Amino acid sequence: MHEERYLTFALAKGRLAYQTLELFEKLGISCEEMKDKKTRKLIFVNEEWKLKFFLAKGPDVPTYVEYGAADIGVAGSDTVLEENRNVYEVLDLGFGKCRMCVCGPQESRELLLHHERIRVASKYPNIAKDYFYNKKHQTVDIIKLNGSVELGPLVGLSEVIVDIVETGSTLKENGLEVLEEICQLSARMIVNPVSMQMERSRIREIVMKLQNER
């Protein structure tokens, strides 16, 4: 890699970032500074490949990529769908797998079957709206929550919730269950449209190498 311009990656903080870095290390792309949990640095550099990395909150990653502050981003497909930014999704990285589901008590299943007007609590109002309005053609009232959405049906705020399900143990402990599956989720690589034009060969090389390592 001899190009002068750095390609910048925005990585969703937490487990996805570490799994992404592990995948990169298989390609020989390492960034030891990012492993230092005591560091206060915000931007990390790999000089050999001319890459820069920074960590961001998951929902912010598509924003950084859309506006060109990052050429490439890695975030969960839940975030990519919810934010609905002008980015290209180029690769399913194959980790961070879970499901987006409609969940609630058993008795709410009938309300879904008969397309009754119900209240839906979710951290993902756009995904919920798209599912109910465009796929199920069911009119619902969507309530945006930031905390434990499982509380919605338990305290009478909503009949059902739309949320990520990994093991389902939290649902079970609270007398809730998966009523309908909306989609499968995993970590995705997204690219800024202008970067895709300007740096196509470099980006495609990285994507192809990652595909071979998955």
Disulfide bonds with the S-S distance in Angstrom:
none
